[in-house]
Amino acid sequence: MAIEPIQPGAPETQSANLTADNIARLKALFPELVTEGAQGAAINLDVLKALVGDATVTDADEKYGLNWHGKRAARQLALTPSTGTLRPCREDSVDWDTTQNLMIEGDNLEVLKLLQKSYAGKVKLIYIDPPYNTGKDFVYPDNFRDSIQNYLELTGQVEGGRPISTNTEASGRFHTDWLSMLYPRIRLAKNLLRDDGVLFVSIDSTEVANLRLVLDEVFGEECFVIDLIWKKRDGAPNDRNIGSVHEHLLVYGKALAGGSTRTLAEERLNLMPRTEKADAEYQVFKEPGGPDPRGKFRKIDTTANAKGGRDVASLHFGVRNPTTGELCYPRDGTCWRHSKEEMDRLQADGRLYWGVNGTATTPMRKLFLSEAKQGMTTPSILPDMPLNQHAARELEVLFGQKSVFDTPKPTELLRLIAHLGSGRNDICVDFFAGSGSMGEAVMLLNAADGGQRRFILVQLPEPIGDSSDTKISRDYCLNLGRPALVSELTKERLRRAGQRIKASAQPAQIDTGFRAFRLDSSNIRAWAPKRGDLGQSLLDHLDHVVSGRSADDVLYELLLKLGLDLCVPIESKVVAGKTVQSIGGGVLLACLDQSIKAAEAEGLALGIVAWHRELQTAGDVTCVFRDSAFENDVAKTNLAALLEQHGIAKVRSL
C-alpha cells in the first residue's frame, strides 16, 4: 500500500467548498436540477423555474430585493475556498493547554472560511459590531482578491503594503463598498450557526435599512426576531437639529428545516435576568385569614375591557366573595378574563385576593414570586443599560489609562446579549471583535451563572497610526513590546480581564484563558518554480512543508482541514524514538518528525498500532506523516503496509 500524499489543491488543503456542498444538496433533493456544464456541474434554471411553478419569469426580470454593483462578486467571494491556515501563537495565549476559547488574528472573511469544516452548525450565538460606514471608520479592503494577500499586505509581511483607507461619502461606491464587505461575511456566518442559533448585529441609522435587507435575504425575512434599541448616550449632540442617542441591535434566528416563523426564532432567546426592581413588585399582603403561606405575590387584574368587540357573554357571571357571601360581577364596561371554570379553580385554590378585610367586590388574581418565570420578557428598548461613556471608563480602569480604544461596547450590554442568545455550554462568536468586549462578557457571565460558554473572537491586525488621535493606543502597544495593531489591544484586554475575574471569582470553575492563532498562507508548499533556476526550484520543493513552519503549525492546519475543533484534546507520546500525537482520542494520529529511516519504519508502525488499540478509537482513523521524512520509498511502503494490516487504512503524507 502506498501512502497518499496531500498535494496543494487537494480538499485537505482547503476550507469547505460551499459551492460543491450546495450543488450536492440540490442534487439530493432534485436530481433533475443538476446537469453538466462547461465548468462542471451546473444548475438548469429552466428546470428550477418549473419546479417552483414559474413558467414565465426570466433572469432579466426585475425582482424584489437589495441589489448593488458587485453583489454577484461578493456572493462568489463567500463561496471561494480558502487555502490559508491558522498558525498557533502559544506565546500570546493564556492557559493554552486547558482553555477552550479562541482569539484569532486575521481578516475575518478568510478566517470564517477556514472555520467552516470545524465549526459549521455548532455555534449558538454570533454577535458582531461591524464598521458603521460613517465615513470615518475602517472598511475591510477585500477588493474581491485573495484575502490572504490582503492580510499579508496590511501586516507588512509582503512588499506593496498600502495604508488602510476610509470609505467617505464622497465615494461613488459609499454603500456599495460596505455592502460588498459585509455580505459574504454574513453568508459564511450563517453556516456556523446551529439550527437554533441566533445572530445579533449592532448598527446605527446610516446602514440599518440596508442591513435589514441583507439579513432578510441571507436568513429569510421570516427569521427576523426584533430590532432592539440601545440608548448609548444621555444627551443629544449639540451640533445638529436632531441628535441620535441610540443604536440598533438586529436579531435573527436561523431557519429550521422546513421553514421557521418569527415565533420559533424568538423562542430561541432566553428571558432577561430578573432584577431587584421587578421582584419588588411582589409583596406579602394582609388577608382576613392571615398572610398566604405561599409567600410574596403580586396582584393581577381579573377583568378585561369589554368594549371594541371584546365582550363575551359567557364571561359575565357571578363570583362569590368567601367573606361576605355576596355574588360579585365584573365592573361596568368590563368582563372577566377567565372562564367560570377557571375562576372557580382559582377560588378553590385560594388564588383570588379579596382585599385586606376580604370585602372587595372585584377580586385580583395572585401571582406568586415562587411561581414567577426565572426571567423577564426583554423589552424592545433595552432598560438600564450602561452608556458609551461607561464602556470607555471600563477600559480606562482595565488598562490603567485613557483612550486606549475608541467606542468600545459596554460589557454589561454584551453580557446581556450572551445571556439572551446562549446556554451555559454554548459557543459564542464575534468576528468583529474590536477591543474584545464579547470575550470579557462571556467570562463574566460564566462567573455569574457557573456556565462553561466558549468564545471565538476574530480581529483584523489593523495597524494603529501615529496621528494625534491614535498616539496613546500606539504608544501603549509599543510600551508592551508588541506591534502597534488593534488585535494586540484585543489580546491584552482578554489577558487583563481574565486576571481580574480570576482574582474576584472561583478560578477553578471559570475558563479565563484563550488560544491565540494568526492567519497565514498554508504550511503546504505550492509549486512555484523560479523561471531562471528550475533546478533550485526542484530542490526547494523536495519538502512539501514551507520552510520555517513548525510541527505545531502543520498539526493545527490538519485539524482545520480535517474538520476538528482547534481546542480538541491532544496527547503526545514517544514511539520508537519519534514523537506521535493523538488528536481527539485518536481520530487523527500524526508523526511530523523530519526523519524516518527504513530501519525505523517497522517499530514506528507497530508502536502506533499498539497506541491505537489502547485508545480504542471509534470510527475511521487518519494517520499523517511528513513525506520528506522518509529515507526512501521502502520506508514509506513498509510503514503504510504494516498500518493497513492492523486496521489503519487511511495513511496520508504531506
Disulfide bonds with the S-S distance in Angstrom:
none
